[in-house]
């Protein structure tokens, strides 16, 4: 069969001369195929491939070898231009157009074209043209395989522009805009391929717009779509979306914006009170406005007046706006107020507007409601003031307005007390028929403020103002003192007496008569005498100047007004206080002792005034004269707390201050109004807090006040009972009944009545707040108590002269620094001391003892230094004796301590003084030294491998006792003086073990050696010694000394002894081999030492021959060379042989190639015509390598456009 070639058509045809002269059917087929190729430009595309720009794309070329035969060559076309070709067969050459050389590759198995870094210019229709060797009728590849390549470029951006051309970011809110306003926007899709589909949506609804415009620049489309939309309420809460759909993007790209749309309110409604309301009720009117955006501004009107909660505190306006799902607001406003009569028949209107109504100049929307309020009577009385004398007729008028107007009740009040208008003998009127009230004859009890209260079905109404009815009568007075008293004589202060009006009308006194012990002192004003200063004064005040003891009187007064003279007041005593006399101070014992106590006693001969017993009795008598209350007083009682005697003193003093220094409040503006009570000068820290409860006067016939005060204790409050009645049975306590919130209970009160009180100072500092008694016990005594002490007596009149003493304090012997139980000293120390310090006042002496024997001062081995130390306030130590015992080391034998003889007990001993006996302190003085004479129980220990050695004991002499460590190979393996190994020994445990004995002064070592013995292990080496082939058996064991035994293994596996060999070293044995042995042999060796026999070791020795002997003789010349030289020689020979082989292979390949080329040229020349036309394959990559088959082409057809041409 001749050669066949399938052209671009894919059909294979025979190429032999015999087929060239075949039937006309073949020629017809050729013509049909030729005309089919003419229309190849309109051939259909077999497949379409899309790929992103800059990516790689693979264009497949399907080749069906079963239908079309063997492929000869393959060409790739981009449009009409060939970009790559492939020649198959033996050459298998591929060529790519230089323009695409870096980005295009042609692959086979499968056949495909790979384009890298895809560009827009690469978009085209690609043709894969195939040529086959053997034509097959079944081949259907007539037009080649066409692929449409589409290059996809995603848009660089999708942008929305507003009417001004400004860019709108994705998701932006535009506006505000109003309904009916036109919304204009432009959506632009830039730099994309293929042409995108652009549309506008509002939510899910596609909007009607103009058609988009598409501009193509450099292969990329820029598409624009405009939006012109009239806004309406339907656009509320909707997004305007620009949707872009393209093959270059996987999903639809959405860019959107929304509009802040403003719309009018759609409805307004007001609701609240349906029929009527009652005055005082809370009225809530609700106004609802819907459908507005933005929320409306809402205003409430009362008729035509704007209602503002800022101007009216009782009116509250609550407004809230809720945004609905469509973006509009539901605004709800509540007008909250308490209904009054002024809102009756008023029209309340709610008015609302937003910016849409304002811009379009539309009126606000509104809704109104008329309110009816029912209210009780509003009452007014007249006249405001009435001044009348007794037995006169007085008319009180009352007017009113109300809804409903009919009255159900009429009431008159005097000073808020109901007037009995049914008493017709004194009153007339005051009922629903006649509201006014007539007093037929006035008297003292008619004085007061009158008010009228009227009632209807809704409620009651009382007049805001009252009628002041004034009836004049003579005054009743009492006398007051400022200061209230008592008064200190030393202050030389003034006292003002006030004639205070208790009951009078008019209350102003025009004259006052003053009495002392019921004797008239003065009548004021005194205008008859020549002194003008007594005429124009306030007669209700009398000034007593420079108060002294001579002003002790009971004072009283009587007053005069327009009604005449009134009765004289009760008498009131003026008390004058003066200080106690000088104090006397003593203490016991006369000399205080540390840690014991001392008692100071302070006394006075003149206790001063007041005397407490007199004061208490007098106050009790005054209290008995008071009227008994008609009912028990209100009790607000909290806590009763136990009180020690010292606190009782403080409480009593505070009670006196509280009783006699209360302020006086005067209604006369010309009189002085005093503030809070003055504190006691001697007790500024004590303050009266408040009065909590009163004793039931009906039960005990006495007045007792429960007060709360702050004592000298920080943050502490004490409740104190004060009484003027002393019980008969017990002089220190009395039982009283108290009332509190939860009921009545009993309490045992402590009577506090001490005439004299004292103050104490220490070291000039004070007074001490916690010491107020005449006796003061101080314990325990310490260094701080060595000071001067002072005391003085005091009362309300002042303090007496102070007395002062100095306290002398002694201290018995006491160790400030004693000797420790043990004192250690290094025997070679150059110095040593023992120190003790003893506190003692008066001074004491210190001596030293050794083992109970006093150390003499002439003993040159010692010397003592002593010092008497001053007192230390920082530590609280009194004066003390410091003694230091020094060891004079140069006078000791060898200038050091003897470690055996100088250990002793040393004692520090003090003498006694006037307040204490002798004391002593002892220490054991130990001589210390570093470890020495360290030894071990075994110097060398022999142990066989696998066994446990015995223990090794380490001993050393030292003070303090030494500690022990065992060290092996620089590691501590045990602690303590005994080396105990509990694990079987191995040969690695062989070595030196060190015992380290140490204390704080040094260390010492001792060593022991452990020898681990084991059976020998042997190895056999073969060497040439003195030109003799020799076997060497080497033994490894402990002990090293070993014996050897050589043997040879025979054919029947038995050993034949060869003796012990030649032994030159203790661990080696030599055996010389014979050179004439004919068979291979196995030589064995075994070694043994004192532990036992080891295991056999053996070596195989090959049989000797004549050739071997000869070869050994020939090897003599290279045995003189070094090993490295032999290696280099062998490597050089191998390298030379490898080079020769490679050169031969190259020559063979060249010859075979040349032979095949010559054979091909001979066959081509025998045909008589060229295989191809000039220029047919000159552009192919295999041009010049092999001549392509001839083709019969028409004059007007390009050879590479034809797909149905047969080649003969």
LUMRO-329512 format. One line per 5 residues: their letters; for each residue x, y, z of C-alpha. Coordinates in steps of 0.5 Angstrom, whole numbers. Last residue first. Layout:
BEGIN
a> X,Y,Z | ...
This chain:
BEGIN
xxxxx> -4,26,-10 | -7,31,-5 | -15,31,-4 | -17,38,-2 | -24,38,2
xxxxx> -21,43,8 | -19,49,3 | -17,55,7 | -10,53,8 | -8,52,1
xxxxx> -11,59,-1 | -16,58,-7 | -16,62,-13 | -11,58,-18 | -14,51,-15
xxxxx> -10,46,-11 | -7,39,-12 | -3,38,-6 | 4,35,-6 | 6,31,1
xxxxx> 11,35,5 | 18,35,4 | 22,33,11 | 27,37,15 | 28,44,11
xxxxx> 21,46,14 | 19,43,20 | 17,49,24 | 12,51,18 | 13,58,15
xxxxx> 17,54,9 | 11,49,8 | 8,51,1 | 13,56,-1 | 15,53,-7
xxxxx> 10,47,-9 | 10,41,-5 | 13,34,-7 | 17,36,-13 | 16,32,-19
xxxxx> 20,26,-23 | 18,21,-18 | 25,18,-17 | 28,24,-14 | 23,23,-8
xxxxx> 26,16,-7 | 33,18,-7 | 32,24,-2 | 29,19,3 | 34,14,3
xxxxx> 40,19,4 | 36,22,10 | 35,15,13 | 43,14,13 | 45,21,16
xxxxx> 41,19,22 | 44,12,23 | 51,15,22 | 50,20,27 | 47,16,32
xxxxx> 53,11,32 | 58,16,33 | 54,19,39 | 54,12,42 | 62,11,41
xxxxx> 63,17,44 | 59,15,50 | 63,8,51 | 70,12,50 | 68,17,56
xxxxx> 66,11,60 | 72,7,60 | 77,13,61 | 73,14,67 | 74,7,70
xxxxx> 81,8,69 | 82,14,73 | 78,12,79 | 82,5,79 | 88,10,80
xxxxx> 85,15,85 | 83,9,89 | 90,6,89 | 94,12,91 | 89,13,97
xxxxx> 91,6,99 | 99,8,99 | 103,4,95 | 108,-1,97 | 103,-7,97
xxxxx> 103,-5,89 | 109,-9,88 | 108,-15,92 | 102,-16,89 | 105,-21,84
xxxxx> 107,-26,90 | 100,-26,93 | 98,-28,86 | 102,-33,85 | 100,-36,92
xxxxx> 93,-35,90 | 94,-39,84 | 98,-44,87 | 92,-45,92 | 90,-43,100
xxxxx> 83,-45,103 | 79,-39,106 | 80,-37,114 | 73,-36,118 | 74,-32,124
xxxxx> 71,-34,131 | 70,-31,138 | 68,-36,144 | 64,-33,150 | 68,-31,157
xxxxx> 71,-36,162 | 71,-34,169 | 72,-29,174 | 79,-30,175 | 80,-29,168
xxxxx> 78,-33,162 | 79,-32,154 | 76,-36,148 | 79,-37,141 | 76,-40,135
xxxxx> 79,-41,128 | 74,-43,122 | 78,-47,116 | 78,-46,109 | 81,-52,105
xxxxx> 88,-53,102 | 92,-51,108 | 99,-49,105 | 101,-42,108 | 100,-44,116
xxxxx> 97,-39,120 | 101,-36,126 | 97,-35,133 | 98,-29,137 | 95,-28,144
xxxxx> 93,-21,147 | 90,-19,154 | 97,-20,159 | 101,-18,153 | 106,-23,149
xxxxx> 102,-29,149 | 103,-34,143 | 98,-39,142 | 94,-43,148 | 94,-49,145
xxxxx> 91,-51,138 | 85,-55,140 | 81,-59,135 | 74,-57,136 | 68,-62,133
xxxxx> 63,-60,128 | 64,-66,124 | 68,-62,119 | 73,-59,124 | 73,-53,128
xxxxx> 80,-50,130 | 82,-49,137 | 86,-43,141 | 85,-42,149 | 87,-36,152
xxxxx> 89,-34,159 | 87,-27,162 | 90,-21,166 | 85,-15,165 | 81,-16,171
xxxxx> 77,-14,169 | 75,-16,162 | 77,-15,154 | 81,-20,151 | 84,-19,144
xxxxx> 86,-26,140 | 91,-24,134 | 91,-29,128 | 97,-28,124 | 99,-29,117
xxxxx> 107,-28,117 | 111,-23,113 | 114,-20,120 | 107,-19,122 | 101,-20,117
xxxxx> 94,-18,121 | 88,-22,122 | 84,-20,128 | 80,-24,133 | 75,-21,139
xxxxx> 74,-23,146 | 70,-21,152 | 73,-23,159 | 68,-24,165 | 67,-18,170
xxxxx> 70,-15,176 | 67,-8,178 | 72,-5,183 | 70,0,188 | 75,5,190
xxxxx> 74,9,196 | 75,17,198 | 75,22,204 | 74,29,204 | 74,35,209
xxxxx> 69,41,209 | 69,48,212 | 66,52,218 | 59,52,216 | 59,44,216
xxxxx> 62,39,211 | 64,32,210 | 64,30,203 | 65,22,202 | 68,21,195
xxxxx> 67,15,190 | 72,13,185 | 71,8,179 | 67,2,177 | 59,4,176
xxxxx> 60,3,168 | 62,-4,169 | 55,-5,172 | 53,-6,180 | 46,-9,182
xxxxx> 42,-4,185 | 41,-2,193 | 48,2,194 | 49,4,201 | 54,9,202
xxxxx> 53,11,210 | 55,18,213 | 49,21,210 | 47,24,203 | 47,19,197
xxxxx> 49,20,189 | 51,27,189 | 54,28,182 | 61,30,180 | 63,23,177
xxxxx> 61,20,184 | 60,24,190 | 57,22,197 | 55,28,201 | 55,28,209
xxxxx> 53,33,214 | 58,35,220 | 56,36,227 | 57,43,229 | 63,42,231
xxxxx> 67,37,227 | 70,30,227 | 69,26,221 | 67,19,219 | 65,15,213
xxxxx> 62,8,213 | 62,4,206 | 56,-1,205 | 57,-8,202 | 57,-8,194
xxxxx> 50,-11,190 | 52,-16,185 | 51,-16,177 | 58,-15,176 | 63,-17,181
xxxxx> 65,-13,187 | 71,-11,190 | 71,-5,195 | 78,-1,196 | 79,4,201
xxxxx> 74,1,206 | 71,4,213 | 72,11,210 | 76,17,214 | 75,24,215
xxxxx> 80,27,220 | 77,34,220 | 71,37,219 | 71,45,221 | 71,47,228
xxxxx> 67,50,234 | 68,52,241 | 61,52,245 | 59,57,250 | 53,55,253
xxxxx> 49,61,255 | 46,63,262 | 42,69,264 | 42,72,271 | 37,76,276
xxxxx> 38,80,283 | 32,83,287 | 27,88,285 | 25,95,288 | 31,98,292
xxxxx> 36,95,287 | 38,88,286 | 45,86,283 | 46,83,276 | 49,76,274
xxxxx> 51,74,267 | 53,67,266 | 58,63,262 | 57,55,261 | 63,52,258
xxxxx> 67,49,252 | 74,51,253 | 77,44,254 | 76,40,248 | 76,45,242
xxxxx> 82,49,245 | 81,56,244 | 86,60,240 | 92,65,241 | 96,58,242
xxxxx> 94,58,249 | 90,64,251 | 93,71,253 | 93,73,245 | 85,72,245
xxxxx> 83,77,250 | 76,74,251 | 71,80,252 | 65,80,256 | 60,86,255
xxxxx> 56,89,260 | 50,95,259 | 47,97,265 | 40,100,264 | 36,107,264
xxxxx> 28,105,263 | 26,102,256 | 20,105,253 | 23,103,246 | 22,110,243
xxxxx> 23,113,250 | 30,110,251 | 32,111,258 | 40,113,258 | 45,107,258
xxxxx> 50,106,264 | 56,103,260 | 61,97,262 | 67,94,259 | 69,87,261
xxxxx> 76,84,260 | 78,76,260 | 84,72,259 | 88,76,263 | 84,74,270
xxxxx> 85,80,274 | 78,82,274 | 76,75,277 | 71,71,273 | 66,68,278
xxxxx> 65,61,278 | 58,58,276 | 61,54,270 | 64,61,268 | 61,67,272
xxxxx> 60,74,270 | 58,81,274 | 53,86,273 | 52,92,278 | 45,96,279
xxxxx> 43,103,278 | 36,105,281 | 33,104,277 | 35,98,273 | 34,95,266
xxxxx> 39,90,264 | 44,89,258 | 48,83,256 | 54,82,252 | 58,76,250
xxxxx> 65,77,246 | 70,73,242 | 76,75,238 | 81,72,233 | 77,66,232
xxxxx> 81,60,231 | 76,56,235 | 70,58,231 | 65,61,236 | 58,58,238
xxxxx> 53,61,243 | 48,57,246 | 42,59,250 | 42,66,248 | 44,71,253
xxxxx> 40,77,255 | 38,84,252 | 33,88,256 | 34,84,262 | 30,86,268
xxxxx> 32,89,274 | 27,93,278 | 25,100,275 | 23,106,279 | 18,112,277
xxxxx> 18,119,281 | 12,123,279 | 12,130,280 | 7,134,283 | 2,139,281
xxxxx> -4,143,284 | -9,148,279 | -13,153,282 | -20,153,281 | -24,152,275
xxxxx> -30,156,273 | -37,158,275 | -41,152,272 | -36,147,276 | -29,146,276
xxxxx> -23,143,281 | -16,142,279 | -11,137,277 | -4,136,275 | 1,131,274
xxxxx> 9,132,272 | 12,126,268 | 15,119,269 | 9,116,266 | 11,115,259
xxxxx> 17,110,262 | 12,105,264 | 7,105,270 | 1,100,269 | -3,103,271
xxxxx> -6,110,273 | -11,110,278 | -14,117,278 | -18,120,284 | -23,126,284
xxxxx> -26,124,278 | -26,127,271 | -21,123,267 | -24,121,260 | -23,128,257
xxxxx> -16,129,259 | -14,137,260 | -9,136,257 | -2,137,256 | 3,140,262
xxxxx> 6,133,263 | 0,130,265 | -7,134,266 | -13,132,270 | -20,136,271
xxxxx> -24,135,277 | -32,135,278 | -35,137,285 | -42,137,287 | -44,130,284
xxxxx> -51,129,283 | -52,123,278 | -58,118,280 | -58,112,275 | -65,110,272
xxxxx> -68,103,272 | -72,102,266 | -79,100,266 | -83,99,259 | -89,102,256
xxxxx> -91,101,249 | -88,99,242 | -87,107,240 | -84,108,246 | -87,110,253
xxxxx> -82,110,260 | -84,108,267 | -79,110,272 | -75,106,277 | -70,109,281
xxxxx> -62,108,283 | -56,110,287 | -60,112,294 | -64,105,294 | -69,105,299
xxxxx> -72,112,299 | -72,114,292 | -69,121,290 | -73,125,286 | -70,131,282
xxxxx> -69,126,276 | -64,126,270 | -64,120,265 | -58,119,260 | -58,116,253
xxxxx> -51,115,251 | -48,116,244 | -41,114,241 | -38,116,235 | -31,117,239
xxxxx> -32,116,247 | -31,123,250 | -39,123,250 | -44,125,245 | -51,127,248
xxxxx> -58,124,247 | -63,126,252 | -68,123,257 | -72,128,261 | -75,126,268
xxxxx> -80,130,271 | -83,127,278 | -90,125,280 | -88,118,279 | -94,115,275
xxxxx> -98,121,273 | -91,125,270 | -90,119,265 | -82,120,264 | -81,124,257
xxxxx> -77,122,251 | -72,123,245 | -69,130,247 | -64,132,242 | -57,132,240
xxxxx> -53,136,246 | -46,137,245 | -40,135,249 | -33,137,246 | -33,144,249
xxxxx> -33,141,256 | -30,147,260 | -33,152,256 | -39,149,257 | -43,150,250
xxxxx> -48,156,248 | -55,153,246 | -56,155,239 | -58,162,237 | -61,168,241
xxxxx> -66,173,239 | -65,180,241 | -71,184,242 | -73,190,238 | -76,185,233
xxxxx> -81,183,239 | -83,176,238 | -78,173,242 | -75,166,242 | -71,165,248
xxxxx> -65,160,247 | -64,154,252 | -58,155,257 | -60,153,263 | -63,146,262
xxxxx> -58,144,257 | -52,146,261 | -54,142,267 | -56,136,263 | -49,136,260
xxxxx> -46,136,267 | -50,130,269 | -48,127,263 | -41,128,264 | -41,125,271
xxxxx> -46,119,269 | -40,117,263 | -35,117,269 | -40,112,273 | -41,107,267
xxxxx> -48,108,263 | -52,102,260 | -56,104,254 | -63,105,253 | -65,106,246
xxxxx> -70,109,241 | -76,113,244 | -81,117,241 | -86,119,246 | -92,123,246
xxxxx> -94,126,253 | -99,122,257 | -105,126,257 | -109,132,262 | -102,134,263
xxxxx> -100,135,271 | -99,143,272 | -92,145,274 | -91,146,282 | -88,140,283
xxxxx> -83,142,277 | -80,148,281 | -79,143,287 | -75,138,283 | -71,144,281
xxxxx> -69,146,288 | -67,140,290 | -63,139,284 | -59,145,285 | -58,144,292
xxxxx> -55,137,291 | -51,140,286 | -47,146,290 | -47,151,285 | -42,154,287
xxxxx> -35,153,290 | -33,147,293 | -28,151,298 | -23,146,301 | -21,142,295
xxxxx> -19,135,293 | -15,131,288 | -12,124,289 | -7,120,285 | -7,113,285
xxxxx> 0,109,283 | 0,102,279 | 5,97,278 | 9,95,271 | 15,100,273
xxxxx> 15,102,280 | 12,109,283 | 15,112,289 | 10,116,293 | 6,110,293
xxxxx> 1,113,293 | -1,120,290 | -3,127,293 | -6,133,290 | -9,139,293
xxxxx> -14,144,289 | -15,151,290 | -22,154,291 | -28,152,287 | -31,157,281
xxxxx> -37,162,282 | -44,161,279 | -50,166,280 | -57,163,280 | -63,168,278
xxxxx> -69,165,281 | -76,166,278 | -82,168,281 | -89,167,278 | -92,173,274
xxxxx> -96,179,277 | -104,179,274 | -106,184,269 | -106,192,269 | -111,195,264
xxxxx> -115,193,257 | -110,198,253 | -104,194,256 | -100,193,262 | -96,188,265
xxxxx> -94,185,271 | -87,182,273 | -83,177,277 | -75,176,280 | -73,171,286
xxxxx> -66,174,288 | -59,172,288 | -56,179,285 | -51,180,291 | -47,174,288
xxxxx> -45,178,282 | -48,180,275 | -44,186,272 | -51,189,269 | -58,187,270
xxxxx> -62,190,264 | -70,190,265 | -74,189,258 | -81,189,258 | -81,197,259
xxxxx> -78,198,252 | -75,205,252 | -77,212,251 | -77,214,258 | -71,211,262
xxxxx> -66,214,258 | -69,221,259 | -66,221,266 | -70,227,270 | -75,223,273
xxxxx> -82,223,271 | -81,219,265 | -80,212,268 | -82,207,263 | -82,202,267
xxxxx> -84,201,274 | -78,199,278 | -76,195,284 | -82,193,287 | -81,188,293
xxxxx> -84,181,292 | -77,178,292 | -75,182,287 | -81,186,283 | -81,189,276
xxxxx> -87,193,274 | -89,194,266 | -92,199,262 | -94,200,255 | -94,192,254
xxxxx> -96,190,247 | -100,184,246 | -106,187,245 | -110,183,247 | -106,179,252
xxxxx> -104,172,254 | -97,169,255 | -93,176,255 | -86,176,257 | -83,180,262
xxxxx> -76,180,260 | -70,180,264 | -63,181,261 | -57,179,265 | -50,182,264
xxxxx> -43,179,265 | -38,180,270 | -35,174,267 | -32,171,274 | -39,171,277
xxxxx> -41,166,272 | -49,166,270 | -54,160,271 | -57,162,267 | -62,163,262
xxxxx> -58,168,259 | -62,172,258 | -68,171,263 | -75,170,262 | -81,173,267
xxxxx> -88,171,265 | -94,175,263 | -102,175,263 | -105,181,259 | -111,185,260
xxxxx> -117,184,254 | -118,186,246 | -122,182,241 | -119,181,234 | -123,178,229
xxxxx> -119,176,223 | -123,174,217 | -120,169,213 | -117,168,206 | -117,162,201
xxxxx> -124,160,203 | -126,153,203 | -129,149,198 | -132,142,199 | -134,137,194
xxxxx> -138,135,187 | -145,135,190 | -144,141,193 | -140,144,199 | -139,150,203
xxxxx> -133,152,208 | -132,159,211 | -126,161,215 | -125,165,221 | -119,167,224
xxxxx> -119,168,231 | -122,172,238 | -129,169,239 | -126,166,246 | -125,173,249
xxxxx> -132,176,248 | -137,178,242 | -144,179,243 | -149,177,237 | -144,174,232
xxxxx> -147,174,225 | -145,169,220 | -147,170,212 | -149,163,208 | -156,165,209
xxxxx> -161,159,206 | -155,154,206 | -153,156,213 | -149,160,217 | -154,165,220
xxxxx> -154,167,227 | -150,166,233 | -149,167,240 | -156,165,243 | -157,161,237
xxxxx> -152,156,238 | -153,152,232 | -148,156,229 | -143,151,233 | -136,153,230
xxxxx> -132,148,227 | -124,149,229 | -119,151,224 | -118,158,228 | -125,159,228
xxxxx> -129,155,222 | -136,156,219 | -140,151,215 | -145,151,210 | -148,144,207
xxxxx> -151,142,200 | -150,148,196 | -154,149,189 | -149,152,184 | -147,145,180
xxxxx> -142,148,178 | -140,153,184 | -138,160,185 | -138,163,192 | -139,169,197
xxxxx> -139,169,205 | -140,175,210 | -138,175,217 | -142,180,221 | -140,183,228
xxxxx> -145,185,234 | -141,188,240 | -141,185,247 | -133,185,248 | -129,190,243
xxxxx> -128,189,236 | -123,190,231 | -125,186,224 | -120,184,219 | -121,181,212
xxxxx> -128,183,211 | -130,179,207 | -130,172,205 | -129,168,199 | -131,161,197
xxxxx> -130,157,190 | -135,152,191 | -134,145,188 | -132,143,181 | -135,140,175
xxxxx> -131,141,169 | -134,141,161 | -129,140,156 | -130,142,148 | -125,138,144
xxxxx> -121,140,137 | -117,137,131 | -112,140,127 | -108,140,120 | -103,146,119
xxxxx> -105,150,113 | -101,149,107 | -95,154,105 | -92,148,100 | -86,149,104
xxxxx> -89,149,111 | -94,143,109 | -88,139,107 | -84,141,113 | -89,139,118
xxxxx> -95,141,121 | -100,139,127 | -105,143,131 | -109,140,137 | -115,144,140
xxxxx> -118,144,147 | -124,148,147 | -126,151,154 | -133,150,157 | -130,149,164
xxxxx> -122,149,164 | -122,155,169 | -126,150,174 | -120,146,175 | -118,139,171
xxxxx> -111,136,173 | -107,136,167 | -104,131,162 | -104,133,154 | -102,127,151
xxxxx> -98,127,144 | -98,121,139 | -94,122,133 | -94,116,128 | -89,117,123
xxxxx> -88,115,116 | -82,110,114 | -86,105,111 | -85,100,117 | -87,105,122
xxxxx> -83,110,126 | -86,112,132 | -86,119,135 | -87,121,142 | -90,127,146
xxxxx> -92,128,153 | -95,134,155 | -95,136,163 | -99,141,166 | -98,142,173
xxxxx> -92,146,172 | -95,151,168 | -90,155,164 | -85,150,161 | -91,145,160
xxxxx> -94,150,155 | -101,151,152 | -102,156,147 | -108,160,148 | -113,161,143
xxxxx> -118,156,146 | -113,152,150 | -109,150,145 | -104,144,144 | -98,145,139
xxxxx> -95,139,135 | -89,139,130 | -90,133,125 | -85,127,124 | -81,127,118
xxxxx> -85,124,115 | -92,124,116 | -97,118,115 | -101,119,122 | -103,124,127
xxxxx> -106,122,134 | -108,127,139 | -109,124,146 | -113,128,152 | -111,126,159
xxxxx> -115,129,165 | -113,128,172 | -119,129,176 | -118,135,181 | -124,138,178
xxxxx> -129,133,176 | -130,131,168 | -135,131,163 | -138,127,157 | -132,124,153
xxxxx> -126,126,156 | -120,124,152 | -120,124,144 | -116,128,139 | -115,125,131
xxxxx> -111,127,126 | -110,124,119 | -106,124,113 | -99,128,115 | -96,130,109
xxxxx> -89,127,106 | -82,127,106 | -78,122,102 | -71,121,105 | -69,117,98
xxxxx> -65,111,98 | -59,109,94 | -57,102,90 | -52,99,87 | -53,91,85
xxxxx> -49,87,81 | -52,81,78 | -48,75,80 | -42,71,76 | -40,77,73
xxxxx> -37,77,66 | -43,74,63 | -47,81,65 | -53,83,69 | -52,90,72
xxxxx> -58,92,77 | -58,100,79 | -63,100,85 | -67,105,88 | -69,103,95
xxxxx> -76,103,98 | -78,106,105 | -83,111,102 | -83,111,94 | -90,109,94
xxxxx> -92,116,98 | -90,119,91 | -83,121,87 | -83,123,80 | -78,119,77
xxxxx> -73,120,71 | -67,115,71 | -62,115,66 | -58,109,64 | -50,109,62
xxxxx> -46,103,59 | -38,103,58 | -36,98,54 | -29,95,53 | -25,93,47
xxxxx> -21,100,47 | -27,104,48 | -34,102,46 | -40,106,48 | -46,103,50
xxxxx> -53,108,51 | -59,105,56 | -66,105,53 | -70,110,57 | -73,108,63
xxxxx> -79,105,66 | -78,102,73 | -77,94,75 | -81,93,81 | -78,88,86
xxxxx> -75,94,91 | -75,100,86 | -71,97,80 | -67,101,74 | -64,96,69
xxxxx> -57,95,66 | -55,89,61 | -48,89,60 | -44,89,53 | -39,84,54
xxxxx> -34,86,56 | -33,91,62 | -30,98,63 | -35,102,66 | -42,101,68
xxxxx> -46,108,69 | -53,109,73 | -55,116,72 | -60,119,77 | -66,124,77
xxxxx> -72,124,82 | -77,129,80 | -81,132,86 | -89,130,87 | -87,128,94
xxxxx> -81,131,98 | -74,130,98 | -69,130,104 | -65,128,100 | -61,122,98
xxxxx> -59,116,103 | -53,113,101 | -53,105,100 | -47,105,95 | -44,112,94
xxxxx> -47,117,90 | -43,121,85 | -44,128,84 | -47,129,77 | -51,135,79
xxxxx> -57,130,77 | -54,125,82 | -49,120,79 | -49,112,81 | -43,108,80
xxxxx> -42,101,77 | -34,100,77 | -29,96,74 | -34,92,70 | -32,85,69
xxxxx> -28,83,63 | -30,77,59 | -26,75,53 | -30,70,49 | -27,65,45
xxxxx> -31,62,39 | -28,55,37 | -28,52,30 | -26,45,29 | -24,43,22
xxxxx> -29,44,16 | -29,37,14 | -28,33,20 | -33,27,19 | -28,21,18
xxxxx> -31,15,16 | -28,15,9 | -21,14,12 | -15,17,9 | -9,15,12
xxxxx> -3,20,14 | -8,26,17 | -8,33,17 | -12,37,22 | -14,45,22
xxxxx> -16,47,29 | -20,54,28 | -20,60,33 | -26,65,32 | -24,71,36
xxxxx> -23,74,43 | -15,75,44 | -15,82,43 | -18,83,50 | -12,79,53
xxxxx> -11,73,56 | -5,72,60 | -4,65,58 | -7,61,52 | -7,54,51
xxxxx> -8,50,45 | -11,43,45 | -9,36,43 | -10,31,48 | -5,28,48
xxxxx> -2,34,45 | 0,41,47 | 1,47,43 | 3,53,48 | 1,61,47
xxxxx> 3,66,51 | 11,68,50 | 11,66,43 | 4,69,41 | 7,75,37
xxxxx> 13,70,35 | 8,65,32 | 8,58,35 | 12,52,32 | 12,45,34
xxxxx> 16,39,32 | 15,32,33 | 20,29,28 | 19,22,28 | 11,23,27
xxxxx> 8,30,28 | 8,36,25 | 5,42,30 | 3,49,28 | 1,55,31
xxxxx> -1,62,30 | -4,62,23 | -8,68,21 | -15,68,18 | -19,68,25
xxxxx> -14,66,30 | -12,59,26 | -8,53,29 | -5,48,25 | -4,40,26
xxxxx> 0,35,22 | 0,28,20 | -5,25,25 | -6,17,24 | -13,15,22
xxxxx> -19,19,21 | -25,15,25 | -20,11,30 | -16,17,31 | -21,22,33
xxxxx> -18,28,34 | -22,33,38 | -18,40,39 | -19,43,45 | -18,51,47
xxxxx> -15,52,54 | -16,59,57 | -11,62,62 | -13,68,66 | -11,76,65
xxxxx> -18,77,62 | -24,72,64 | -26,66,60 | -31,64,55 | -31,58,51
xxxxx> -36,57,45 | -36,51,41 | -37,48,34 | -38,55,31 | -42,54,24
xxxxx> -39,55,18 | -40,62,14 | -33,63,12 | -32,56,10 | -37,57,4
xxxxx> -31,56,-1 | -29,50,3 | -35,47,1 | -34,48,-7 | -27,44,-6
xxxxx> -31,38,-2 | -35,37,-8 | -30,38,-13 | -26,33,-10 | -32,28,-9
xxxxx> -33,29,-17 | -25,27,-18 | -26,21,-14 | -32,19,-17 | -29,20,-24
xxxxx> -25,13,-23 | -18,12,-21 | -12,15,-25 | -8,18,-19 | -10,12,-15
xxxxx> -5,8,-19 | 0,13,-18 | 0,12,-11 | -2,18,-6 | -9,15,-3
xxxxx> -14,20,0 | -15,22,7 | -20,27,9 | -19,32,15 | -20,38,10
xxxxx> -14,41,12 | -10,35,8 | -10,27,10 | -4,24,7 | -3,17,4
xxx> 3,13,3 | 3,7,-2 | 0,0,0
